[in-house]
Amino acid sequence: MRAYDKADREPPIADEQTMTCRAPRAVAMLVRGSVLACMVALMAGAVQAQVATSSSAGDADGNAAEGQLEEIVVTAQHRSQRLQDVPVAVTSLSASALNQQGVSSTSDLSQAVPGLVFTSQLSAANAYIRGVGSQLFGPTSESPVAVYVDDVYIANPQGNVFSLAGTKQIDVLNGPQGTLFGRNATGGVIQIQTLDPGKDLKLDLSGTYGNYDFVGASGYVSGGLGENVSASLSALYENQGKGYGRNLCTGDYVNQQARHNISLRNKWLIELPTNTVIRLSADYARLGNTNSYQRPQGSVSPLPGAAAPIGYPGEYNSNVGLPNFTRLKTGGVSMKIDQEIGSLALTSITAYRELRNRNALDQDQSSVAAIDLTWQTRFHSFSQELRLQNRSSGKFNWIVGAFYYNATGGFKDLLAGGATLIDYDEQKSESYAAFGQATLELVDNLNLTGGIRYTTDKQVFRLPSFALRDSQDAKKATYRVALDYKFSPDILGYVSYNTGFKSGGFNLLAPGNSFRPEELNALEFGLKTELFDRSVRLNLGGFFYHYKDQQVSIPSIGGDIIANAAGARIKGFEASLDYKATSRLKISGGLSLMEGHYTDYPGFQSYDTNGNPVGGPINLKGKDTVQTPEFVGNVSAQYTVPTEVGDFAANVGVQHNGGFFAAPDNRLEQPSYTLVNSSLSWLSNDKSVEVKLWGRNLFDDRYFILQSPNRAPIGDTQIQAPPRTFGITLSYHH
């Protein structure tokens, strides 16, 4: 092979004798007429309304006094509260904070939340908080880190990869949330809130061009359509024309993160004179990528006839006969009703979601058609939640509720080299839960919180072609007890004991194989402070986890399956800092120190880099838990310079990850890495025009979004995370 410029990362096209592989299918653009009609109606109504320029609802800086940090309000307990008054470990990021730290999609969140690690394969985004998560992508897989968008549960990890256009705020809740967020939330919760439409016309447009021929365009429009009705529409288009590498077998680009991706969201706000607020939402996304597995250095293909190279193909490259791709379509509708009933507040959240997915994966990572997989997935879910709580904040605050969840998902036409492995199988899940939580002020400034949730789950597995049917049930009560004390108006200390529960299920890739629920008990303590006339916000916390029947991802043909490790212990310390040094300079940072190990994990079979067994099954007692970095730290700074021609701002963010193990036997390791993101921007005096130059991973550090062992002939696989990227974004705000 000829050498090529690493900065450009465009290796030469493979020679003609290697160009014997299939080309990926072209996918046509899809534009929905209903969305266009909505935009026309929205613009027409908004023009009739009184037009006024308003600041973004996601930017809370305008609410802060000169020299003070902005006030942050969270709903970590389904009640609007100051972040500093909530006895829960929460990282809250407003739209401006996301912008400052270079976070543009869910998978970027780990740059701003030290205890959060994201892995990714195919179209799934898998979050780990404090070492608790999973690496699954199946249609019925549910993550221990629950994701909610506008209070709607997003069950499937394939639906968790999206850009953050139109986002108001993101709150990351660390630790088990077994009381108020009981649906599979042993690891934590990611709450995403989108902007509510306003009555005044608001328009945000932006266009982006970056290296690797990345093109992005987004738009957000909001306005009133009547006295009590407002609506908004957000749209996003992204396409990466060039991949980070090449498939050496075909010469095609690989590792393109966006292939004509489209995301749409329509939201309506109806305010009735009966103290009723109704929010109607509909969203649709079509996402695709060409992320491709590659063999790591030291691994070689054992398959006869495989075209060279049979080992590591070079940075970001692959060498596969079947071009890898994933194409995902997902969307849903929801209705949230908030009703005031005297001194009470009633909330109803109804949601329906669907997902369709097509994939091609050359899992043997060679030009030989050995394990060339294609398949489709289907998934749909319905959820209903009801909550009743007191409205006013006093010495006794309470909330009770119920949650219902029903979902069906399965694989369809899973083929290996054209031969059918699974024609169709499915899992049906149904869950009922009742919950309640109350906080009582025992004496001045001392509060006791107690909560409980009782959950019943049932899963039914079917493989019709083999007349296989199986089912399993689980019933579990989880609870929370917390004590918090206000040492002063700006200093809160708390200690809590929380339990979490994640339901079991069936491995659809291994029909007849099931896994048990997992349980997590957590002791947590923390201190939340605002110092020096609220110019400094310093929050500290620690935790001890006792994990039982931990669900662990085990690589298999077609993807990972779940097995239960008997037990694990994880402990750690966290800190976050926000400092408004001057009216022009704001600094934010955080760190996470963790240690996790398996207390009992019998029967694990290890493999070498080529997939050959290493000895017999062993007990991994004492081995480090996966995705648990001992140290992660991040710091970001924003400096703004007002001038006669507008405001100039410089942002820089640095995150260092000390590394972690990617497999339970600790053979595969992610080395330490440091990411540096930065931007320079200019905003006109009337705040209407903005120009931003940005760069991510500026020092081109190498790390991975996936590392996985497997049996021969697959062996070790990996997907490298994006290299250095940079570009320019032009925006218009009205």
N, C-alpha and C positions, 0 to 999 in steps of 0.2 A: 504494500500500500504506500502511496505517496504521503509525505508529511503535509500537514495543513496548519493554518493559523489557529491556535487555541482560542484567541479572542473572538474570532469569527465563528468557530465551531461548525464549519460546513465542510466536512470531509468530501473527497471526490466521489463521484458516482462509481459504483462497482463496475468492474469489467463486464463485457457482454456475456461471458460464459457463466457468470454468477447471476445473470438477470433471468432466472428461470422460475421466479416465484410469482404468486398471485398478487395483483394490485388491489388496494383497498377500494371498496365501493364508494361511488360518489353519492352524497346525500343532498337532496334539493332543499332550498330554503322554504320555510313555512311561515306564512303571515296570516294571522287570524283576522277576518273581517270584523268580528265583534269588538276587537280591541280598537280598531280604527274608528268604528262608530262611537265607541265610548270617548275617545279623544276629541272627536268633533263635538259631541254633546257637551263635554266638559269645558272645552275652550269657549263654546258659545255662551254657556251659562256664566263662566267666570268673567267674560268681557262685560256682561251686564252688571256684575257686582262692583262695588266700590274697590278701586285698585289702590293698593298701598304696598310699599316695600316693607317686608318684615324679615327679621333675622331667622336663621334656621332654628327649628325647635330642638335640634340635636346639639346646638352650641350653647352650653350653659354659662359661658364666660361672662355674658352680659349681665347676669344676675349677681355677680360678685362685686363687692365693694373694691375700691382702688387698693391694690396691694394684697388683696385676699384671694384665696382659692375659691373657685365656684362651688356652690352648694350642689351635692350629688344626692338625688332621690332614687331609691331602688324599690323594687317590689319583691324582694327575696322572701317575704312572708305573706305574699298576696295582699299587701297593704302598703300604701305609699309612705315611706319612712326615709329619714336621713340615713345615708350610708353609715355614718358614725354612731347611729343609735341602734343598729341591728346586730345582735349577738351571733353573727354568722360570718365566716370568712368569705368575703365577696370582693371580686375585682370588677369595678364598673368603668366602662369606657364609653364616653360620649362620642358623637360623630367627629368632633374636633380632636379628641384624644386618639381615635382610630387613624385620623389623617396624620396627626403628629408622629405616630409610631409606624407609619407605612403599612397599616393593615387594610387590605382591600378585599379579602375573602375570608371565609371561615377557617381555612387551613393556615392563614397567616396569624391567627390569634395567639399562637404560642410565642410569637415575638413580643407580645405585651403582657402575657400571663406566665410567670416563670414556672409554675407547677404544672403547666399544660404542655403535652406533647401530642403532635398529630402525626399519624402514619396514613398512608394512602396506597390503595391498589385498585386497578380498574377505575370505577367511578365512585368508590366509597371513601369517605373521610372518617377516620377512626380516631377519636379523642381519648387520651389518657390524662386523668387528673390525679396527681399524687401517686402515680404508678398503677392506677385502677382504670382499666379500659379493655377493649378487645380489638382484634384485627380481622374482623369478619366483613364479608361483602354480600352474603346470601340475601335473598329477598325477604326472609323472615327474621334476619338477624336484628337484634336490638342492642344498642350500646349501653354499657353501664353508666355512661355519661349521657344523660337525657338532654335533647335539644328541643327547645320550644320557640316558636315564632309567633309573636302576639298571642301567647298563651295556648297555642295549638301544638300538640305533641307531634314531632317529626320522628316517626319510629324507625325508618329504614336508613342505615348509614349511607346508602347511595343517594339519598335525598338531602344530605347534609353538606354537599359541596356547592356553594353558591357565592356570588359576589354580593357586596354589602351596599348596593345602591339603594338610596331611600331609607337607610337605617338611622334611627334616632339614638339608640343606646344598646349596648351589650353588657349584660351582667353575667359573670362566671362565678357560680357558687361552688366552693370546694367542699368535698366530703359528702357522705351519704345524706340524702334529703328524704328520709323515709316517712315523713309526716305529710308535708304539703305537696311534695313532688314524688309520689311513691312509685311511679311507673318506671321501673328499672333504673333507679338513680343511686346505685351504690357508690359510684365515683364522684358524682356531682351533677350540676345542671348548667347549661348554657342558655340563658334567656336573651332572645333577640327581639327588640321592639322596633317596629317600623314607624315612620312619621304618620301622625294623624293628619288628614286633610284639614285645611283651614278655610275660612270664608273669604279671605283676601286672595287674590291671584298670586301664586308663587310659581316661578319657573326656573329650573336649573337644567342647563345643558352642558355637556362636556364631550370632548373628543380627545383621544389619546393615540399617539403613535410611538412604538418602541422598537428596540432591536429584535431580531428574529421575525421581522415583518409583523409585529403585533399591532393590531388595530382594534380600538375600542371606542364605543359611543354610548352615552347614556343620557337619559332625559327624565325629568320629574316635573310634573305639572299638577297643581292643586288649586282648588277654588270652590266658591260657593255656587250651587245650582238652584238655590232657593233660600227662603228664610231659615229653614232648619236642616238643610241638606248640603253637605260638602262632599267632594270626591277628589281622588287623586289617581294618577296613573304614572307608574315608573316603568321604564324600559331600558334594557341593557343588551348590547351586542358586543361580542368579543371574538376575535379570530387571530390565531398565530400562524402566519403563512409558512414560516420555516421552523423546523424542529431543532431541538438542542443537539441532535445527532442524526445519524443515518442508519437505516437497515442495510448492512453491507451485502446482503443477499439480493436485494431488489434495487437499492439505490434510493429508495423513498425516505423522506423525512420521518423521524420517530421522535417521541417525547414532545409532541405539540400539546400544550396544556389546554388549548381551546380550539375547537374546529367548528366555526360558525355557530357559536353559542348564543342563545337568545333567552332572556329572562324578562318576564312581564308580571306586574302586580297591579291590580285595580282595587282600590279601597274606598268605601263609602262610610260617611259618618252622618247619622241621623239623630238629631236631638229633638225629642218630643216634649210637649209642655207637661207631660205626666211624670217628670223627673226620670225619664227613660232615655238612655243613650244606646244606640244600636250601631255596631260596626260590622259591615259586610266586606269580606275580602275574597278575592279570587287571584290565584297565581298560576303561572305556567312557565316551565323551563325546558329547553332542549339543549342538552349538554353533550359534548363529545371530546375525546382526546385520543392520542395515539401513544400513550405511555407504554413502554415495552420493557419486559424483563431482559436482564443481561446476566451473563455469568461473571462472578467476581474474579479478581486475579487469583491464580492458583487452581481454578476449577477448569476442567476440560470435559468435553462431551464424549461419552463412551460409545456413541452410536456409529456404526460403520457407514461410510459414505458421506459423512457430514462434511460440508464445504468449509475450508479454512476461513477465518480462524475458529477453532473449536473450543477456545477458551475465552478469555476476556477480550471483547471486541473494541475496547477503547472508550474514552469518556463519552457517555450519553449514547453510545451506539448499541445496536443489537445485530444479530446475525441469524434471522429466523426465516423459515419458508412461508409461514402464514403471517401476513401483516396483522399486527395487533391493533385493535381499536375497540372503543366502547361508545355506544350511542344511547343516551338516556333521555327519556321524556317523563316529566313528572309535573304534578300540579294538584290543586285542590281548591275547595271553597270552605269558608267558615263564617259563622255568625256569632258575635259576642254581644250579649245584652247586659247592660248594667242598669239596675232598677233600684231607686231609693224607695224604701218602705218605712216612713217615719224615721226612727233612729237606726234602722237596719239597712243593709245593702245586700242585694241579691244579684249574683252574677251567673249567667249561663253561657257556656261555650260549646258550640256544636261544630263539628268539622268532619269533612270527608276528603280523603286523599287517594291518589292513584299514582302508580309508577310502572313504566315499561322500559325494558332495557335489552339491548342487543350487544353481544360481545364476540370477539374472536381473540384467541390467546394461543400462541405457540409455546406451550409450557415446557417442552423439551429443549427450547432455546437453541435450535439448530435448523439447518436447511432440510433435514430429514423429516418426512411426515410421520412422526412417531406418536406424539401426544399433541396433535393439532385440534384444539377445542373450539367449538362454536356453540352458543346457546342463547336462549332468551329467558327473561324473568318477568313475572307478573306479580303485582302487589296492589292491594287496596285496603283501606282502613276507615273505620268510622269511630269517632269518639264523642262523648258527651260528658261535660263536667258541670256541676252545680255547686255554688258556694254561697253561704249566708254568713254575714259577719256584722258586728256593730260598727257604726260609721265613725263616731267620735272617739278620740283617743283620751282615755281616762286611766283610772287605776286598775281597771279590769277590761281587757280586750280579748275577743274570742273570734274564732272562725270554725265553721263546720262545713262539710261538703261530701260529695259523692262523685265517683268517676267510673265511667263505663268505656270499655275499649273492645273493639271487634276487628280482626284483621285476617286476611287470607293472602298467602303468597306461595310461589313455587317456581321451579325450573321447568322449562319447556324446550324440547328438542335439544338436549345436551348431547352433542355428537363429538366423537373422537376419530379423526381421520375419515369422516363420513359415516361411521358406524354409530348407532344409537346406544348411548349409555343409559340415559333417562329420557323417556318420551314425555312424561309429565308426572311430577309429584308436587304435593302441596302440604302446607301446615296451616291449620285454622287455629287462631288464638282468640280467647274470650276472657275478659277480666272484669271483675267488679271490685270496687274499693270504697270504703267509707272512712272519713278522716275528720279529725278535729284538733285544734290547738288553742291554748289560752295563755295569756300573760297576766299575772297578778302582781301589783306593787305591794310587797310585804311591809316595807317601811319606806320612808323617803329615800328615793334613788336606788332602792334594791328591788329587783324584779325577778320573779320565778316564772319560767315558761315550761309548759308541759304539753306534749302532743302525742297522738297515737293514730295509726292507720291500720286497718285490717283489709287484706287483699286476698282474693281467691282467683286463681288462674287455672285455665284449662287449655291444653293444646291437643289437637287431633291431627295425626299424620295419615296421609293416603298416598299409595302408589297403585293406581287402578290397574295398570297392565299386569301386575303380579298379585292383584287382589290382597295387597298388604294394607292393614289399617291398625293403628295403635293410638293410644291416648295416655295422657298423664295429667294429674291435678296437683296443685300446691295451694296451701292456705298458710298465711303468715301474718302475724301482727308485728309492726315495727313502731318504734317510739322515739321520742326526743325529750330530754330534760335539760334545761339551761338555767343558769343563775348569772345575772349581770348586775353590776353596780356602777353608778356614776360617781366617780371621785370628785368630779367638777363638771360644769357644763360642757367641757371639751375633752374629757378623759373618761372612757368607758372600759371596764374590764369584764371579762365573761369566762365561764367555763361551761362545757356542755358534754352530754353523752348522747350519741346518736346511733341508731341502728338502720341498716339498709338491706334491701332484699331485691334480687333480680331473678325473674322467673327462669325456669329451665326451658327445654324445647327439644326439637329433633334436628339432627344433621341431615339436611336434604341431599347433600352430596354422598352420604353414606346411609342409604335407606335402612331403617330398623335400628339405627344408632341414636340414642338420646343422651341428654346431659341433665344433671340436677340443677336446682336453683343454687345461687350463691348468696352468702350472707356476710355482712360487714358491720362490725361494731367499732365505734370511733369515740375516743376521748379527745376533746379539743379544748384549748384555752387561748385567749387572745386579749390584746390591749389595743384600743383605738384612741388616737389622740389627734388633736389639732392645737398647734402651738404657735407662739409668737404672733398673736393677733390674727390667727388663722391663715398665716402665710405658709405654714408647714403642716402637712398631714402625714403622720407616721403611724402605721398599723403593724402590729406584731402578732404572731400566732404560732402555735405548735399543735401537733397531733400525734396520736398513737392509734394504729389500726390493728384489729384482729380479724383476719380474713378466714372464712370457712367455706370449703367447697368452691374455691375460686375457679371460675370458668376461664380456661386457657386455650388459646388458639393453637392447633396442631396442623401443620401443613399437610396437604393431601392432593391427589390428582384432581384438578378442577378448581382447587382453592382450599382454604382452611376449614377444618371442622373443630368442634369444641369438645374438650375433655375437662374433667374436674380435678384440679390439684387439691389435696386434702386441706392444706392450710398455709397461711403466710402471715408475716408481721411486717408492717411498714410504719416508720416514724419519721417525723420531720419538723423543720422550723421554717417559717416564712416571714417576710417583711416587705412592706411597700412604702414608698416615700413620694410625696408630691410637694414641690417647693416653688412658690412664686417669688423668685428673688427680687424682681422689679416688675413694673408694669410691662416691660418688654421681654423679660426672660422667665420661662417656666421650665422646671426640671422635674422629671418623673423617673422612678426606678423601682426595682424590686429584686428579691433574691429568694431562692428556695434551696434548702438543704434537706436531703432525704437519704434514708437507708431502708432497704427492703430485702427480705429473704424468705425463702420457703421453709416453713417449719415441718412440712411433711408433703412429699410428692413422689409416691412410689410408682414403679412401672414405666418410667420414661425411657424411651429408646433414642439414643443419640446417633447421628450420622456424620460422616466426614464431608468435606466440601464437595465431593463428587456423588454423594448420596449413598455411600456404602455404610452398613451398620458398624458401629463402634462398640464392640462388646455386646453384652446383653442388657435388658432393662435394669435401670438403677433407680435409687431414691435420690431426688435432688435436694434433700434437706440441707439447708445452709447456702444454697445457690441464691444469687441475687434475683429478685423479681424483675421481669422485663419492663422496659420503658420507664425506668426509675433512675434518672440521673442524680448523682450525689450532689451536684451543684449546678444551679442555673441562675444567672444574673442578667439583668437588663437595665439600661439607662437610656433615657431620651431627653433631648433638650430642644426648645423652640425659642428663637430670638427674633423679635420683630422690630423693624426700624421704620417708623412713619416718616414720610417725606412729602414734599409739595406735590409730587406726581403719584402718590399712592404708598401703600405699605409693602415693604420688602421683608420677607421672613425666611429664615434658615432653620431647617429641622435636621436633626441627626439622631439615629437610634442604634444602639449597640446591644446585642444579646450574645452571651457566652454560655454554651452548654458543655458541661464537663464530660459528656458521653454516658452511654448506658448500654446494657446488653439487649439484643433483639430477640434472643431465643432463651427458653428456660434453662438449658444446660450451660448457658454463658459462653458458648463457642463463638457465636456471631456478635460482634461488638461495634457499636457506632462510636468512633473516636470523637474526642472533643472538637468543637467547631465554634467559630465566631462569625456572626452575621452583622453587617453594618449597612443600614439603610439611611438615605439622606435625600433631601429635596431643597430646592431654592424656588421661591415663589414671589410673584408681584400681584398685588390686589389694588385695583383702581380706587380713587378716593370715594366714588359713589358705590363701592362694593359690588359692582356689576360685572367686571371683567377680571379674570384671574389667569395667569400664566404660570405653570409649574414645570420645572425640570426635576426629574426624580431618578433615583437609582436604588436598586436593591441588591444585597449581597455584593457590595462594591469590591471587596477583596477576593471575590470568586472562591470562597471557601467551599470545600466539597463535603456534603453529607447526604443522607439517604432518606427517602420517604418510605422505603420498604427494604428490609433485609429478611430473608426467610430461608431456612433449610428445608430439604425434602429428600425423599428416597430417589435412588437411581431409576431412570436415566436423567432425572431432573437436576438433582444436586442443589447447590446454593443458588439463590436468585437475589437480585437487588434492582432497585430503581433509584437512580440518583436524583436528588432534589435540584431545583432550577439553579443554573449558574448565575453569573452577573447579568442583570437586566437593567436597562435604562431607557428613558424616553421623555416625551413632553406631553403635557395635558393642557388644553385650552378650555376654559369654562366661562359660562355666562350665567349670571344670577339676576333674577328680577323679583 
